[in-house]
């Protein structure tokens, strides 16, 4: 359990700064995930436009806050999508 958030953030920042980006490893990981999604028949979608109204609505809300005021966005999303519990945290 993380007891000191600031210390953890510093650890993460240092860890990420010292990691080299390996394009080919990342590409391999992506390809394996794509193969798995195809195998599980979750990709490609049967109807690619499924859920587009939600995505457009969400994009309009997010684009309305160019300064990325996270608390204002969170409150707006809670009002618009009360059924999504993840926004309540």
TIMARGU-689877 format. One record per atom (N, C-alpha, C, O): x, y, z; atom name; residue number from 1. Coordinates in nm, 4 decimals. Example, Ala and Ser with C-alpha at 12.3 -4.5 7.8 and 13.67 -1.06 7.14 Angstrom:
+----------+----------+----------+----+-----+
|        X |        Y |        Z |  a |   k |
+----------+----------+----------+----+-----+
|   1.3190 |  -0.5690 |   0.7800 |  N |   1 |
|   1.2300 |  -0.4500 |   0.7800 | CA |   1 |
|   1.3200 |  -0.3300 |   0.7800 |  C |   1 |
|   1.4236 |  -0.3319 |   0.8465 |  O |   1 |
|   1.2850 |  -0.2250 |   0.7080 |  N |   2 |
|   1.3670 |  -0.1060 |   0.7140 | CA |   2 |
|   1.2900 |   0.0030 |   0.7870 |  C |   2 |
|   1.3409 |   0.1138 |   0.8039 |  O |   2 |
+----------+----------+----------+----+-----+
//
This chain:
+----------+----------+----------+----+-----+
|        X |        Y |        Z |  a |   k |
+----------+----------+----------+----+-----+
|   0.0842 |  -0.1179 |   0.0000 |  N |   1 |
|   0.0000 |   0.0000 |   0.0000 | CA |   1 |
|   0.0887 |   0.1243 |   0.0000 |  C |   1 |
|   0.1899 |   0.1293 |   0.0700 |  O |   1 |
|   0.0510 |   0.2219 |  -0.0770 |  N |   2 |
|   0.1268 |   0.3464 |  -0.0862 | CA |   2 |
|   0.0875 |   0.4349 |   0.0311 |  C |   2 |
|  -0.0295 |   0.4690 |   0.0487 |  O |   2 |
|   0.1866 |   0.4713 |   0.1105 |  N |   3 |
|   0.1592 |   0.5559 |   0.2267 | CA |   3 |
|   0.2040 |   0.6999 |   0.2049 |  C |   3 |
|   0.1541 |   0.7914 |   0.2704 |  O |   3 |
|   0.2981 |   0.7200 |   0.1129 |  N |   4 |
|   0.3477 |   0.8540 |   0.0864 | CA |   4 |
|   0.3347 |   0.8802 |  -0.0637 |  C |   4 |
|   0.4182 |   0.8360 |  -0.1427 |  O |   4 |
|   0.2302 |   0.9518 |  -0.1019 |  N |   5 |
|   0.2006 |   0.9747 |  -0.2432 | CA |   5 |
|   0.3109 |   1.0546 |  -0.3122 |  C |   5 |
|   0.3443 |   1.0274 |  -0.4275 |  O |   5 |
|   0.3664 |   1.1509 |  -0.2436 |  N |   6 |
|   0.4713 |   1.2335 |  -0.3045 | CA |   6 |
|   0.5963 |   1.1504 |  -0.3329 |  C |   6 |
|   0.6585 |   1.1652 |  -0.4381 |  O |   6 |
|   0.6327 |   1.0638 |  -0.2398 |  N |   7 |
|   0.7486 |   0.9763 |  -0.2590 | CA |   7 |
|   0.7237 |   0.8795 |  -0.3757 |  C |   7 |
|   0.8137 |   0.8530 |  -0.4555 |  O |   7 |
|   0.6029 |   0.8283 |  -0.3843 |  N |   8 |
|   0.5683 |   0.7372 |  -0.4938 | CA |   8 |
|   0.5754 |   0.8090 |  -0.6284 |  C |   8 |
|   0.6269 |   0.7538 |  -0.7256 |  O |   8 |
|   0.5241 |   0.9318 |  -0.6344 |  N |   9 |
|   0.5288 |   1.0088 |  -0.7587 | CA |   9 |
|   0.6733 |   1.0334 |  -0.8000 |  C |   9 |
|   0.7068 |   1.0240 |  -0.9181 |  O |   9 |
|   0.7576 |   1.0644 |  -0.7043 |  N |  10 |
|   0.8991 |   1.0874 |  -0.7337 | CA |  10 |
|   0.9632 |   0.9585 |  -0.7867 |  C |  10 |
|   1.0412 |   0.9623 |  -0.8818 |  O |  10 |
|   0.9303 |   0.8454 |  -0.7253 |  N |  11 |
|   0.9814 |   0.7170 |  -0.7719 | CA |  11 |
|   0.9379 |   0.6907 |  -0.9164 |  C |  11 |
|   1.0198 |   0.6531 |  -1.0002 |  O |  11 |
|   0.8096 |   0.7105 |  -0.9451 |  N |  12 |
|   0.7578 |   0.6889 |  -1.0802 | CA |  12 |
|   0.8268 |   0.7795 |  -1.1814 |  C |  12 |
|   0.8658 |   0.7351 |  -1.2894 |  O |  12 |
|   0.8416 |   0.9069 |  -1.1455 |  N |  13 |
|   0.9063 |   1.0017 |  -1.2362 | CA |  13 |
|   1.0498 |   0.9598 |  -1.2668 |  C |  13 |
|   1.0931 |   0.9641 |  -1.3820 |  O |  13 |
|   1.1236 |   0.9192 |  -1.1629 |  N |  14 |
|   1.2614 |   0.8752 |  -1.1823 | CA |  14 |
|   1.2674 |   0.7477 |  -1.2653 |  C |  14 |
|   1.3522 |   0.7342 |  -1.3536 |  O |  14 |
|   1.1775 |   0.6547 |  -1.2368 |  N |  15 |
|   1.1741 |   0.5284 |  -1.3099 | CA |  15 |
|   1.1464 |   0.5540 |  -1.4581 |  C |  15 |
|   1.2165 |   0.5024 |  -1.5451 |  O |  15 |
|   1.0436 |   0.6340 |  -1.4855 |  N |  16 |
|   1.0075 |   0.6622 |  -1.6247 | CA |  16 |
|   1.1167 |   0.7388 |  -1.6981 |  C |  16 |
|   1.1390 |   0.7166 |  -1.8171 |  O |  16 |
|   1.1841 |   0.8279 |  -1.6285 |  N |  17 |
|   1.2908 |   0.9060 |  -1.6925 | CA |  17 |
|   1.4083 |   0.8180 |  -1.7320 |  C |  17 |
|   1.4794 |   0.8491 |  -1.8276 |  O |  17 |
|   1.4298 |   0.7080 |  -1.6596 |  N |  18 |
|   1.5447 |   0.6218 |  -1.6861 | CA |  18 |
|   1.5127 |   0.5043 |  -1.7795 |  C |  18 |
|   1.6008 |   0.4242 |  -1.8107 |  O |  18 |
|   1.3886 |   0.4941 |  -1.8233 |  N |  19 |
|   1.3510 |   0.3848 |  -1.9128 | CA |  19 |
|   1.3710 |   0.4272 |  -2.0577 |  C |  19 |
|   1.3301 |   0.5363 |  -2.0974 |  O |  19 |
|   1.4325 |   0.3429 |  -2.1342 |  N |  20 |
|   1.4502 |   0.3695 |  -2.2761 | CA |  20 |
|   1.3261 |   0.3224 |  -2.3500 |  C |  20 |
|   1.2678 |   0.2193 |  -2.3166 |  O |  20 |
|   1.2867 |   0.3986 |  -2.4500 |  N |  21 |
|   1.1713 |   0.3611 |  -2.5313 | CA |  21 |
|   1.2186 |   0.2635 |  -2.6376 |  C |  21 |
|   1.3096 |   0.2933 |  -2.7150 |  O |  21 |
|   1.1560 |   0.1469 |  -2.6403 |  N |  22 |
|   1.1909 |   0.0433 |  -2.7373 | CA |  22 |
|   1.0739 |   0.0291 |  -2.8349 |  C |  22 |
|   0.9754 |  -0.0389 |  -2.8060 |  O |  22 |
|   1.0861 |   0.0937 |  -2.9497 |  N |  23 |
|   0.9790 |   0.0956 |  -3.0479 | CA |  23 |
|   0.9379 |  -0.0457 |  -3.0883 |  C |  23 |
|   0.8185 |  -0.0752 |  -3.0946 |  O |  23 |
|   1.0334 |  -0.1327 |  -3.1155 |  N |  24 |
|   1.0019 |  -0.2668 |  -3.1640 | CA |  24 |
|   0.9342 |  -0.3527 |  -3.0568 |  C |  24 |
|   0.8455 |  -0.4324 |  -3.0874 |  O |  24 |
|   0.9762 |  -0.3361 |  -2.9325 |  N |  25 |
|   0.9104 |  -0.4089 |  -2.8242 | CA |  25 |
|   0.7665 |  -0.3605 |  -2.8079 |  C |  25 |
|   0.6752 |  -0.4410 |  -2.7895 |  O |  25 |
|   0.7464 |  -0.2284 |  -2.8146 |  N |  26 |
|   0.6122 |  -0.1724 |  -2.8039 | CA |  26 |
|   0.5244 |  -0.2176 |  -2.9204 |  C |  26 |
|   0.4065 |  -0.2474 |  -2.9017 |  O |  26 |
|   0.5819 |  -0.2227 |  -3.0399 |  N |  27 |
|   0.5077 |  -0.2687 |  -3.1571 | CA |  27 |
|   0.4688 |  -0.4153 |  -3.1418 |  C |  27 |
|   0.3573 |  -0.4541 |  -3.1766 |  O |  27 |
|   0.5603 |  -0.4964 |  -3.0900 |  N |  28 |
|   0.5318 |  -0.6379 |  -3.0668 | CA |  28 |
|   0.4184 |  -0.6542 |  -2.9653 |  C |  28 |
|   0.3289 |  -0.7365 |  -2.9843 |  O |  28 |
|   0.4225 |  -0.5763 |  -2.8587 |  N |  29 |
|   0.3165 |  -0.5808 |  -2.7578 | CA |  29 |
|   0.1823 |  -0.5422 |  -2.8195 |  C |  29 |
|   0.0808 |  -0.6077 |  -2.7954 |  O |  29 |
|   0.1827 |  -0.4360 |  -2.8990 |  N |  30 |
|   0.0606 |  -0.3919 |  -2.9656 | CA |  30 |
|   0.0057 |  -0.5019 |  -3.0560 |  C |  30 |
|  -0.1141 |  -0.5301 |  -3.0538 |  O |  30 |
|   0.0920 |  -0.5633 |  -3.1345 |  N |  31 |
|   0.0483 |  -0.6689 |  -3.2256 | CA |  31 |
|  -0.0103 |  -0.7877 |  -3.1504 |  C |  31 |
|  -0.1095 |  -0.8458 |  -3.1945 |  O |  31 |
|   0.0496 |  -0.8245 |  -3.0378 |  N |  32 |
|  -0.0043 |  -0.9352 |  -2.9578 | CA |  32 |
|  -0.1414 |  -0.8998 |  -2.9009 |  C |  32 |
|  -0.2309 |  -0.9842 |  -2.8970 |  O |  32 |
|  -0.1578 |  -0.7756 |  -2.8570 |  N |  33 |
|  -0.2869 |  -0.7324 |  -2.8050 | CA |  33 |
|  -0.3917 |  -0.7318 |  -2.9163 |  C |  33 |
|  -0.5065 |  -0.7700 |  -2.8937 |  O |  33 |
|  -0.3528 |  -0.6890 |  -3.0352 |  N |  34 |
|  -0.4437 |  -0.6892 |  -3.1494 | CA |  34 |
|  -0.4847 |  -0.8315 |  -3.1862 |  C |  34 |
|  -0.6022 |  -0.8581 |  -3.2117 |  O |  34 |
|  -0.3876 |  -0.9228 |  -3.1890 |  N |  35 |
|  -0.4176 |  -1.0636 |  -3.2178 | CA |  35 |
|  -0.5154 |  -1.1209 |  -3.1154 |  C |  35 |
|  -0.6082 |  -1.1933 |  -3.1515 |  O |  35 |
|  -0.4947 |  -1.0887 |  -2.9891 |  N |  36 |
|  -0.5833 |  -1.1372 |  -2.8836 | CA |  36 |
|  -0.7245 |  -1.0798 |  -2.9008 |  C |  36 |
|  -0.8232 |  -1.1517 |  -2.8852 |  O |  36 |
|  -0.7336 |  -0.9517 |  -2.9327 |  N |  37 |
|  -0.8640 |  -0.8891 |  -2.9527 | CA |  37 |
|  -0.9382 |  -0.9538 |  -3.0692 |  C |  37 |
|  -1.0592 |  -0.9750 |  -3.0620 |  O |  37 |
|  -0.8665 |  -0.9848 |  -3.1756 |  N |  38 |
|  -0.9281 |  -1.0510 |  -3.2909 | CA |  38 |
|  -0.9698 |  -1.1923 |  -3.2541 |  C |  38 |
|  -1.0777 |  -1.2377 |  -3.2922 |  O |  38 |
|  -0.8846 |  -1.2616 |  -3.1801 |  N |  39 |
|  -0.9150 |  -1.3986 |  -3.1362 | CA |  39 |
|  -1.0394 |  -1.4019 |  -3.0467 |  C |  39 |
|  -1.1205 |  -1.4941 |  -3.0557 |  O |  39 |
|  -1.0537 |  -1.3010 |  -2.9607 |  N |  40 |
|  -1.1691 |  -1.2933 |  -2.8708 | CA |  40 |
|  -1.2927 |  -1.2352 |  -2.9397 |  C |  40 |
|  -1.3997 |  -1.2242 |  -2.8797 |  O |  40 |
|  -1.2758 |  -1.1989 |  -3.0651 |  N |  41 |
|  -1.3841 |  -1.1438 |  -3.1489 | CA |  41 |
|  -1.4411 |  -1.0141 |  -3.0931 |  C |  41 |
|  -1.5609 |  -0.9882 |  -3.1052 |  O |  41 |
|  -1.3550 |  -0.9322 |  -3.0316 |  N |  42 |
|  -1.3971 |  -0.8002 |  -2.9860 | CA |  42 |
|  -1.3471 |  -0.6912 |  -3.0799 |  C |  42 |
|  -1.3788 |  -0.5734 |  -3.0627 |  O |  42 |
|  -1.2694 |  -0.7315 |  -3.1786 |  N |  43 |
|  -1.2166 |  -0.6376 |  -3.2773 | CA |  43 |
|  -1.2031 |  -0.7101 |  -3.4088 |  C |  43 |
|  -1.1559 |  -0.8238 |  -3.4076 |  O |  43 |
|  -1.2394 |  -0.6559 |  -3.5184 |  N |  44 |
|  -1.3073 |  -0.5269 |  -3.5337 | CA |  44 |
|  -1.4533 |  -0.5371 |  -3.4917 |  C |  44 |
|  -1.5125 |  -0.6451 |  -3.4921 |  O |  44 |
|  -1.5096 |  -0.4230 |  -3.4558 |  N |  45 |
|  -1.6490 |  -0.4200 |  -3.4123 | CA |  45 |
|  -1.7405 |  -0.4565 |  -3.5284 |  C |  45 |
|  -1.7106 |  -0.4273 |  -3.6442 |  O |  45 |
|  -1.8521 |  -0.5206 |  -3.4960 |  N |  46 |
|  -1.9510 |  -0.5519 |  -3.5985 | CA |  46 |
|  -2.0108 |  -0.4235 |  -3.6539 |  C |  46 |
|  -2.0339 |  -0.4112 |  -3.7742 |  O |  46 |
|  -2.0356 |  -0.3286 |  -3.5654 |  N |  47 |
|  -2.0893 |  -0.1991 |  -3.6065 | CA |  47 |
|  -1.9955 |  -0.0906 |  -3.5555 |  C |  47 |
|  -2.0035 |  -0.0523 |  -3.4388 |  O |  47 |
|  -1.9064 |  -0.0403 |  -3.6411 |  N |  48 |
|  -1.8075 |   0.0574 |  -3.5954 | CA |  48 |
|  -1.8673 |   0.1876 |  -3.5427 |  C |  48 |
|  -1.8005 |   0.2610 |  -3.4699 |  O |  48 |
|  -1.9917 |   0.2171 |  -3.5784 |  N |  49 |
|  -2.0548 |   0.3406 |  -3.5318 | CA |  49 |
|  -2.1281 |   0.3233 |  -3.3991 |  C |  49 |
|  -2.1870 |   0.4184 |  -3.3478 |  O |  49 |
|  -2.1248 |   0.2034 |  -3.3442 |  N |  50 |
|  -2.1906 |   0.1786 |  -3.2159 | CA |  50 |
|  -2.1279 |   0.2670 |  -3.1079 |  C |  50 |
|  -2.0064 |   0.2664 |  -3.0883 |  O |  50 |
|  -2.2116 |   0.3417 |  -3.0395 |  N |  51 |
|  -2.1641 |   0.4283 |  -2.9322 | CA |  51 |
|  -2.1102 |   0.5619 |  -2.9778 |  C |  51 |
|  -2.0556 |   0.6366 |  -2.8967 |  O |  51 |
|  -2.1239 |   0.5943 |  -3.1055 |  N |  52 |
|  -2.0664 |   0.7186 |  -3.1579 | CA |  52 |
|  -2.1324 |   0.8417 |  -3.0959 |  C |  52 |
|  -2.0663 |   0.9434 |  -3.0746 |  O |  52 |
|  -2.2629 |   0.8328 |  -3.0666 |  N |  53 |
|  -2.3322 |   0.9477 |  -3.0082 | CA |  53 |
|  -2.2699 |   0.9833 |  -2.8728 |  C |  53 |
|  -2.2481 |   1.1005 |  -2.8422 |  O |  53 |
|  -2.2419 |   0.8813 |  -2.7931 |  N |  54 |
|  -2.1789 |   0.9024 |  -2.6623 | CA |  54 |
|  -2.0413 |   0.9673 |  -2.6793 |  C |  54 |
|  -2.0069 |   1.0612 |  -2.6075 |  O |  54 |
|  -1.9636 |   0.9168 |  -2.7742 |  N |  55 |
|  -1.8279 |   0.9699 |  -2.7953 | CA |  55 |
|  -1.8321 |   1.1147 |  -2.8426 |  C |  55 |
|  -1.7512 |   1.1963 |  -2.7986 |  O |  55 |
|  -1.9247 |   1.1473 |  -2.9310 |  N |  56 |
|  -1.9375 |   1.2854 |  -2.9788 | CA |  56 |
|  -1.9788 |   1.3764 |  -2.8641 |  C |  56 |
|  -1.9248 |   1.4859 |  -2.8486 |  O |  56 |
|  -2.0742 |   1.3313 |  -2.7840 |  N |  57 |
|  -2.1202 |   1.4102 |  -2.6705 | CA |  57 |
|  -2.0063 |   1.4343 |  -2.5706 |  C |  57 |
|  -1.9874 |   1.5459 |  -2.5222 |  O |  57 |
|  -1.9323 |   1.3300 |  -2.5413 |  N |  58 |
|  -1.8190 |   1.3411 |  -2.4498 | CA |  58 |
|  -1.7130 |   1.4355 |  -2.5060 |  C |  58 |
|  -1.6578 |   1.5172 |  -2.4323 |  O |  58 |
|  -1.6843 |   1.4252 |  -2.6343 |  N |  59 |
|  -1.5844 |   1.5136 |  -2.6971 | CA |  59 |
|  -1.6284 |   1.6588 |  -2.6898 |  C |  59 |
|  -1.5462 |   1.7476 |  -2.6670 |  O |  59 |
|  -1.7566 |   1.6835 |  -2.7089 |  N |  60 |
|  -1.8066 |   1.8220 |  -2.7009 | CA |  60 |
|  -1.7891 |   1.8780 |  -2.5606 |  C |  60 |
|  -1.7532 |   1.9945 |  -2.5440 |  O |  60 |
|  -1.8142 |   1.7957 |  -2.4601 |  N |  61 |
|  -1.7955 |   1.8409 |  -2.3219 | CA |  61 |
|  -1.6483 |   1.8722 |  -2.2971 |  C |  61 |
|  -1.6148 |   1.9790 |  -2.2457 |  O |  61 |
|  -1.5602 |   1.7784 |  -2.3339 |  N |  62 |
|  -1.4175 |   1.7970 |  -2.3077 | CA |  62 |
|  -1.3593 |   1.9138 |  -2.3868 |  C |  62 |
|  -1.2742 |   1.9866 |  -2.3358 |  O |  62 |
|  -1.4040 |   1.9321 |  -2.5096 |  N |  63 |
|  -1.3525 |   2.0417 |  -2.5911 | CA |  63 |
|  -1.4036 |   2.1769 |  -2.5452 |  C |  63 |
|  -1.3502 |   2.2800 |  -2.5859 |  O |  63 |
|  -1.5057 |   2.1783 |  -2.4613 |  N |  64 |
|  -1.5582 |   2.3029 |  -2.4081 | CA |  64 |
|  -1.4708 |   2.3618 |  -2.2983 |  C |  64 |
|  -1.4957 |   2.4733 |  -2.2525 |  O |  64 |
|  -1.3686 |   2.2880 |  -2.2556 |  N |  65 |
|  -1.2797 |   2.3333 |  -2.1486 | CA |  65 |
|  -1.1356 |   2.3321 |  -2.1977 |  C |  65 |
|  -1.0603 |   2.2402 |  -2.1655 |  O |  65 |
|  -1.0963 |   2.4328 |  -2.2752 |  N |  66 |
|  -0.9614 |   2.4314 |  -2.3342 | CA |  66 |
|  -0.8487 |   2.4389 |  -2.2315 |  C |  66 |
|  -0.7366 |   2.3973 |  -2.2605 |  O |  66 |
|  -0.8760 |   2.4905 |  -2.1136 |  N |  67 |
|  -0.7711 |   2.5009 |  -2.0117 | CA |  67 |
|  -0.7646 |   2.3770 |  -1.9242 |  C |  67 |
|  -0.6885 |   2.3731 |  -1.8275 |  O |  67 |
|  -0.8436 |   2.2759 |  -1.9573 |  N |  68 |
|  -0.8443 |   2.1476 |  -1.8870 | CA |  68 |
|  -0.8638 |   2.1654 |  -1.7374 |  C |  68 |
|  -0.7796 |   2.1253 |  -1.6570 |  O |  68 |
|  -0.9752 |   2.2254 |  -1.7016 |  N |  69 |
|  -1.0119 |   2.2437 |  -1.5616 | CA |  69 |
|  -1.0747 |   2.1126 |  -1.5142 |  C |  69 |
|  -1.1954 |   2.0930 |  -1.5283 |  O |  69 |
|  -0.9946 |   2.0243 |  -1.4590 |  N |  70 |
|  -1.0355 |   1.8871 |  -1.4308 | CA |  70 |
|  -1.1569 |   1.8781 |  -1.3393 |  C |  70 |
|  -1.2444 |   1.7948 |  -1.3631 |  O |  70 |
|  -1.1653 |   1.9595 |  -1.2373 |  N |  71 |
|  -1.2793 |   1.9521 |  -1.1459 | CA |  71 |
|  -1.4079 |   1.9961 |  -1.2148 |  C |  71 |
|  -1.5135 |   1.9367 |  -1.1928 |  O |  71 |
|  -1.4001 |   2.0988 |  -1.2972 |  N |  72 |
|  -1.5177 |   2.1442 |  -1.3711 | CA |  72 |
|  -1.5627 |   2.0371 |  -1.4684 |  C |  72 |
|  -1.6824 |   2.0111 |  -1.4810 |  O |  72 |
|  -1.4686 |   1.9747 |  -1.5373 |  N |  73 |
|  -1.5004 |   1.8672 |  -1.6315 | CA |  73 |
|  -1.5632 |   1.7502 |  -1.5571 |  C |  73 |
|  -1.6637 |   1.6949 |  -1.6017 |  O |  73 |
|  -1.5046 |   1.7121 |  -1.4441 |  N |  74 |
|  -1.5570 |   1.5995 |  -1.3664 | CA |  74 |
|  -1.7020 |   1.6257 |  -1.3231 |  C |  74 |
|  -1.7866 |   1.5368 |  -1.3326 |  O |  74 |
|  -1.7300 |   1.7456 |  -1.2764 |  N |  75 |
|  -1.8658 |   1.7789 |  -1.2336 | CA |  75 |
|  -1.9625 |   1.7752 |  -1.3517 |  C |  75 |
|  -2.0746 |   1.7259 |  -1.3386 |  O |  75 |
|  -1.9198 |   1.8267 |  -1.4662 |  N |  76 |
|  -2.0045 |   1.8258 |  -1.5856 | CA |  76 |
|  -2.0333 |   1.6823 |  -1.6303 |  C |  76 |
|  -2.1461 |   1.6503 |  -1.6677 |  O |  76 |
|  -1.9323 |   1.5971 |  -1.6264 |  N |  77 |
|  -1.9499 |   1.4575 |  -1.6658 | CA |  77 |
|  -2.0424 |   1.3844 |  -1.5683 |  C |  77 |
|  -2.1230 |   1.3013 |  -1.6101 |  O |  77 |
|  -2.0313 |   1.4145 |  -1.4394 |  N |  78 |
|  -2.1205 |   1.3522 |  -1.3401 | CA |  78 |
|  -2.2657 |   1.3873 |  -1.3694 |  C |  78 |
|  -2.3546 |   1.3032 |  -1.3561 |  O |  78 |
|  -2.2897 |   1.5137 |  -1.4099 |  N |  79 |
|  -2.4258 |   1.5549 |  -1.4410 | CA |  79 |
|  -2.4767 |   1.4857 |  -1.5669 |  C |  79 |
|  -2.5915 |   1.4417 |  -1.5724 |  O |  79 |
|  -2.3911 |   1.4763 |  -1.6671 |  N |  80 |
|  -2.4315 |   1.4204 |  -1.7964 | CA |  80 |
|  -2.4418 |   1.2686 |  -1.7950 |  C |  80 |
|  -2.5275 |   1.2115 |  -1.8625 |  O |  80 |
|  -2.3547 |   1.2024 |  -1.7180 |  N |  81 |
|  -2.3480 |   1.0565 |  -1.7180 | CA |  81 |
|  -2.3509 |   1.0024 |  -1.5749 |  C |  81 |
|  -2.2514 |   0.9462 |  -1.5291 |  O |  81 |
|  -2.4623 |   1.0178 |  -1.5034 |  N |  82 |
|  -2.4677 |   0.9733 |  -1.3630 | CA |  82 |
|  -2.4557 |   0.8222 |  -1.3476 |  C |  82 |
|  -2.4246 |   0.7733 |  -1.2390 |  O |  82 |
|  -2.4800 |   0.7481 |  -1.4547 |  N |  83 |
|  -2.4748 |   0.6016 |  -1.4453 | CA |  83 |
|  -2.3321 |   0.5472 |  -1.4400 |  C |  83 |
|  -2.3130 |   0.4297 |  -1.4087 |  O |  83 |
|  -2.2322 |   0.6291 |  -1.4695 |  N |  84 |
|  -2.0940 |   0.5821 |  -1.4678 | CA |  84 |
|  -2.0330 |   0.6091 |  -1.3309 |  C |  84 |
|  -1.9982 |   0.7227 |  -1.2986 |  O |  84 |
|  -2.0204 |   0.5032 |  -1.2506 |  N |  85 |
|  -1.9718 |   0.5152 |  -1.1127 | CA |  85 |
|  -1.8282 |   0.5628 |  -1.1042 |  C |  85 |
|  -1.7887 |   0.6215 |  -1.0034 |  O |  85 |
|  -1.7488 |   0.5387 |  -1.2085 |  N |  86 |
|  -1.6071 |   0.5759 |  -1.2035 | CA |  86 |
|  -1.5903 |   0.7263 |  -1.1855 |  C |  86 |
|  -1.4888 |   0.7709 |  -1.1320 |  O |  86 |
|  -1.6878 |   0.8046 |  -1.2291 |  N |  87 |
|  -1.6795 |   0.9498 |  -1.2164 | CA |  87 |
|  -1.7056 |   0.9960 |  -1.0745 |  C |  87 |
|  -1.6739 |   1.1097 |  -1.0396 |  O |  87 |
|  -1.7627 |   0.9098 |  -0.9927 |  N |  88 |
|  -1.7974 |   0.9477 |  -0.8563 | CA |  88 |
|  -1.6813 |   0.9366 |  -0.7588 |  C |  88 |
|  -1.6938 |   0.9756 |  -0.6427 |  O |  88 |
|  -1.5688 |   0.8838 |  -0.8050 |  N |  89 |
|  -1.4531 |   0.8677 |  -0.7160 | CA |  89 |
|  -1.3717 |   0.9934 |  -0.7100 |  C |  89 |
|  -1.2705 |   0.9981 |  -0.6400 |  O |  89 |
+----------+----------+----------+----+-----+
//
